[in-house]
């Protein structure tokens, strides 16, 4: 069963008014489509400002889409607060910066217990026991519940945030660059923790990142996002071994490699086009070394190049 089914999701933001007094719309997400299966991790990668975090926030109800269709757990989502309320226990979000996600004035135990208290149905004694259980799950001592966030390292604070996300036993979690603020050794620990929790509880993840190496170690499939659009979607091995879209190849070329004699891959220049005044045709055409006339007039539709491997490119 698919936990998430997204079809043509769009999200616009009003950022001002033009000379004609009409609203200026910035299209942060432009018609993305994907599914996430039970127990699966979909990696979502791309450069800063590509719309990754906005996509993740739409999936958990933090931002309603401007248009498109979203189904969670087989149920079409209505963003009416009352209608969405019954889904909230099954969804969670892990933020990039654990320091900003935790109230510095609250003890760790109170922060973790906050969603339990809001959901109701548990005594104070039960909540205390659940907090201790959650701290055990993420590898922290139980006495950590009595301390404040500033007393912990960045990696420990991220473990606290993950414990809070697990409090209501969710089935789907959006991890929004959960390791980008950590050093390399701590990144590996948090990634292993997420994988262990997924195996133990059958969790599904959307793993948002700009680090392709970390995404490779976590994801079953990977979607590559550029300027609000998904340009390639493939199983992990296929995407890293045989990337098809020129932008994906450029992203992989930017990953540092320890071999100084390795052949250079293609590197793109130029700048991301304005999302306020999107050019006609392919959004990547101005930077693409393979651009053709059709690329500047027609928007490419995703095409299946191999089983499960799609690319939105006129080359195919």
C-alpha positions, -999 to +999 in steps of 0.1 A: +000+000+000+012+035-008+014+057+023+017+089+002+003+095-033+010+130-046-003+141-080+006+174-096+010+192-063+016+230-067+023+257-041+023+294-049+032+322-026+020+358-030+052+379-027+038+414-036+019+431-064+029+441-099+025+475-116-010+464-126-018+457-089-022+420-096-006+396-071+029+385-079+030+347-075+061+327-068+056+291-077+078+272-052+065+238-062+053+232-097+033+200-103+053+173-085+041+137-085+054+107-066+044+079-043+059+066-010+053+030+000+050+015+034+084+011+050+100+030+021+123+060+021+121+084-008+150+108-009+143+143-022+175+161-033+183+194-050+200+227-044+188+253-019+155+269-030+144+241-052+112+235-032+121+204-012+111+216+022+079+232+009+070+198-006+076+181+027+055+206+046+025+200+022+026+163+030+021+168+067-005+196+065+018+225+075+012+241+041-019+234+020-011+230-018-025+256-042-036+228-064-031+191-070-042+158-053-027+143-022-037+110-006-024+097+027-029+061+039-054+056+010-075+086+020-078+118+000-066+147+021-088+176+030-070+205+045-100+214+066-086+214+101-113+191+115-110+167+086-072+166+088-071+161+126-075+124+125-045+120+103-021+141+124-012+113+148+001+093+119+023+121+105+054+138+119+081+163+109+118+163+119+133+198+114+168+207+102+178+227+133+171+209+165+180+239+186+152+259+170+128+230+172+131+228+210+119+254+235+150+263+255+128+270+286+113+235+287+129+205+301+135+177+276+110+154+292+083+181+289+091+187+253+088+150+244+056+147+264+040+177+249+023+158+219+012+131+243-005+157+265-021+174+235-035+141+222-049+132+256-059+098+269-028+093+291-022+099+328+008+119+339+024+087+351+018+070+317+034+100+299+064+098+321+068+062+313+064+068+276+091+096+277+115+072+293+108+046+267+113+071+239+147+082+254+158+045+254+148+042+217+170+071+206+200+061+228+197+087+255+197+081+293+164+085+311+177+112+334+181+134+303+144+142+307+153+165+336+178+186+317+174+215+293+182+215+255+213+237+259+230+210+280+232+186+250+253+185+219+238+190+185+235+153+178+219+147+211+194+174+205+185+158+172+179+126+190+155+144+213+136+158+184+133+124+169+121+110+202+094+137+202+084+128+167+080+092+177+058+100+207+024+093+190+037+063+171+035+078+136+036+059+104+051+086+081+078+111+090+092+139+069+129+144+077+139+179+065+177+178+063+180+162+097+217+158+096+229+189+077+238+208+108+259+180+123+295+169+119+302+138+097+305+113+126+273+125+142+256+124+108+263+087+105+249+080+140+217+098+133+213+081+099+218+047+115+193+056+142+167+065+116+173+032+097+170+012+129+137+029+138+124+023+103+132-014+106+117-017+141+085+002+134+079+000+097+082+037+093+080+055+059+102+086+053+105+115+030+142+123+034+149+159+023+186+167+017+211+184-005+238+159+004+238+131-022+261+109-002+238+109+028+207+104+007+223+074-010+228+056+023+192+062+034+169+060+004+152+033-015+143+057-043+155+092-051+137+122-066+158+151-080+142+185-077+151+216-097+133+250-094+101+234-081+099+205-105+110+168-102+133+162-131+143+126-124+129+098-101+146+064-099+156+036-077+187+045-057+212+024-076+199+033-110+200+070-102+236+070-089+250+045-115+231+057-146+218+092-141+197+104-171+188+140-166+216+165-173+209+182-139+212+150-120+246+143-137+257+178-128+247+172-091+266+140-090+297+157-105+297+181-077+301+153-051+337+153-039+356+122-048+389+110-032+404+099-065+424+128-081+426+108-114+389+101-118+375+116-150+356+148-147+319+148-152+299+176-168+295+208-147+268+233-154+271+271-152+246+299-150+219+307-124+185+292-114+158+312-134+134+334-115+105+315-100+084+347-103+088+349-141+093+313-152+106+309-187+086+289-213+096+253-219+120+234-198+130+252-166+165+239-170+170+248-206+191+280-201+217+260-182+216+227-200+245+218-223+222+196-244+193+221-249+175+220-282+149+244-297+121+223-284+134+227-248+128+264-249+092+261-260+077+229-246+077+217-210+090+181-210+068+154-194+083+126-173+091+096-194+099+061-182+134+052-194+136+019-175+113+002-151+107+027-122+132+052-137+117+085-150+132+116-164+115+148-175+138+156-205+133+160-243+164+139-248+142+109-242 
